[in-house]
């Protein structure tokens, strides 16, 4: 009976020592945070839900994630909704950049809802511009999510 108790206490002590050792070994590592960049094209109907769900998931998982909404010349209330959420205590940033696309290519992207080579190039230019503006730093892993493309929604953490 006493022997079994000593084995159980010894196992607990060993696990506690391993947890402290693992923490000590990982404490100096630079933690890469994720920075989600949402490209909004008239997404006012679901923008508040997306932002609130993003931060609820981030808090629940204990992860450090940032959110930037690029208002791609939307005619609706997307920027106003995000500004209101930012003033309400959220740490979301609104960038007023435009996604550079040709008119014909934009119509093709809207009709087909598929990514083309030109769209990938405009997204890489957008990420580059966000880095030069200081919105996204080099230590962050930037994830670009175009809200018009249903396939890009799978990049969101929730």
Wavefront OBJ file of the C-alpha trace (Angstrom):
o trace
v 0.000 0.000 0.000
v 2.762 2.433 0.947
v 4.772 1.310 -2.080
v 1.908 2.125 -4.473
v 1.489 5.538 -2.834
v 5.206 6.274 -3.304
v 5.003 5.260 -6.986
v 2.019 7.569 -7.578
v 3.700 10.510 -5.800
v 6.914 9.812 -7.729
v 5.009 9.865 -11.046
v 3.413 13.197 -10.144
v 6.811 14.653 -9.202
v 8.341 13.394 -12.463
v 5.553 14.913 -14.588
v 5.805 18.237 -12.728
v 9.562 18.310 -13.307
v 9.058 17.584 -17.031
v 6.501 20.386 -17.351
v 8.887 22.872 -15.718
v 11.770 21.677 -17.888
v 9.706 22.063 -21.050
v 8.634 25.557 -20.028
v 12.247 26.504 -19.245
v 13.454 25.245 -22.635
v 10.739 27.113 -24.581
v 10.839 30.418 -22.712
v 13.472 32.051 -24.951
v 11.797 31.156 -28.225
v 10.203 33.954 -30.148
v 6.536 33.287 -30.411
v 5.223 33.935 -33.903
v 1.860 35.593 -33.785
v -0.664 35.307 -36.558
v -1.992 38.403 -38.239
v -5.204 37.910 -40.183
v -5.861 40.425 -42.951
v -9.488 40.456 -44.084
v -10.183 42.004 -47.490
v -13.751 43.286 -47.287
v -15.808 44.018 -50.373
v -19.228 45.141 -49.126
v -19.298 42.595 -46.312
v -21.297 44.704 -43.856
v -23.907 41.990 -43.296
v -21.453 39.599 -41.650
v -18.480 41.772 -40.628
v -19.514 42.202 -37.000
v -20.107 38.466 -36.632
v -16.696 37.658 -38.171
v -14.794 40.050 -35.903
v -16.607 38.998 -32.734
v -16.191 35.298 -33.557
v -12.510 35.811 -34.301
v -11.781 37.446 -30.957
v -13.960 35.011 -29.016
v -12.044 32.105 -30.537
v -8.704 33.818 -29.916
v -9.536 34.401 -26.239
v -10.861 30.877 -25.786
v -7.755 29.287 -27.320
v -5.314 31.653 -25.605
v -3.574 32.559 -28.843
v -2.097 35.890 -29.792
v -3.738 36.922 -33.049
v -4.193 40.298 -34.670
v -6.850 41.377 -37.119
v -6.702 43.994 -39.857
v -9.623 44.753 -42.134
v -8.743 46.202 -45.525
v -11.698 48.193 -46.754
v -11.465 47.547 -50.498
v -13.546 50.548 -51.541
v -16.755 49.058 -50.218
v -19.827 51.212 -50.595
v -21.547 49.875 -47.520
v -21.003 50.283 -43.784
v -18.095 47.846 -43.436
v -15.600 50.468 -42.245
v -18.097 52.038 -39.853
v -18.906 48.669 -38.271
v -15.244 47.848 -37.738
v -14.543 51.339 -36.361
v -17.411 50.910 -33.900
v -16.026 47.545 -32.759
v -12.568 49.076 -32.387
v -13.946 51.904 -30.221
v -15.856 49.350 -28.172
v -12.618 47.798 -26.935
v -11.608 45.537 -29.785
v -8.082 45.611 -31.157
v -9.003 45.510 -34.815
v -7.325 47.842 -37.297
v -8.931 49.268 -40.438
v -6.708 49.914 -43.416
v -8.252 51.882 -46.245
v -6.247 50.299 -49.056
v -7.630 49.296 -52.384
v -7.117 45.881 -53.884
v -5.738 46.504 -57.343
v -7.652 44.604 -59.982
v -8.663 45.295 -63.545
v -12.359 45.808 -64.180
v -12.653 42.762 -66.465
v -10.703 40.568 -64.082
v -12.791 41.698 -61.119
v -15.993 40.803 -62.966
v -14.509 37.431 -63.847
v -13.537 36.828 -60.214
v -17.008 37.766 -59.029
v -18.690 35.465 -61.534
v -16.422 32.453 -61.193
v -15.418 32.886 -57.542
v -12.083 31.332 -58.403
v -8.614 32.629 -57.749
v -6.664 33.647 -60.770
v -2.994 34.431 -61.166
v -3.759 38.144 -61.301
v -5.679 38.012 -58.044
v -2.782 36.255 -56.315
v -0.441 38.977 -57.564
v -2.721 41.736 -56.291
v -2.923 40.017 -52.894
v 0.856 39.737 -52.679
v 1.097 43.438 -53.579
v -1.421 44.193 -50.841
v 0.591 42.239 -48.254
v 3.754 43.997 -49.390
v 2.050 47.391 -49.029
v 0.800 46.479 -45.551
v 4.353 45.567 -44.539
v 5.781 48.827 -45.880
v 3.043 50.798 -44.087
v 3.970 49.056 -40.833
v 0.626 47.351 -40.376
v 2.073 43.836 -40.634
v 5.540 43.230 -39.195
v 8.037 40.697 -40.438
v 7.819 38.676 -37.212
v 4.109 38.047 -37.761
v 2.686 35.365 -39.975
v 0.266 37.278 -42.213
v -2.754 35.346 -43.463
v -4.764 37.056 -46.185
v -8.473 36.214 -46.278
v -10.550 37.553 -49.157
v -14.110 37.531 -47.880
v -15.553 37.283 -51.391
v -13.800 33.997 -51.999
v -15.576 31.198 -50.093
v -12.426 29.058 -50.158
v -10.512 31.714 -48.245
v -12.906 31.486 -45.310
v -11.305 28.149 -44.451
v -8.184 30.121 -43.431
v -10.052 31.626 -40.496
v -9.283 29.870 -37.201
v -12.907 29.161 -36.275
l 1 2 3 4 5 6 7 8 9 10 11 12 13 14 15 16 17 18 19 20 21 22 23 24 25 26 27 28 29 30 31 32 33 34 35 36 37 38 39 40 41 42 43 44 45 46 47 48 49 50 51 52 53 54 55 56 57 58 59 60 61 62 63 64 65 66 67 68 69 70 71 72 73 74 75 76 77 78 79 80 81 82 83 84 85 86 87 88 89 90 91 92 93 94 95 96 97 98 99 100 101 102 103 104 105 106 107 108 109 110 111 112 113 114 115 116 117 118 119 120 121 122 123 124 125 126 127 128 129 130 131 132 133 134 135 136 137 138 139 140 141 142 143 144 145 146 147 148 149 150 151 152 153 154 155 156 157 158
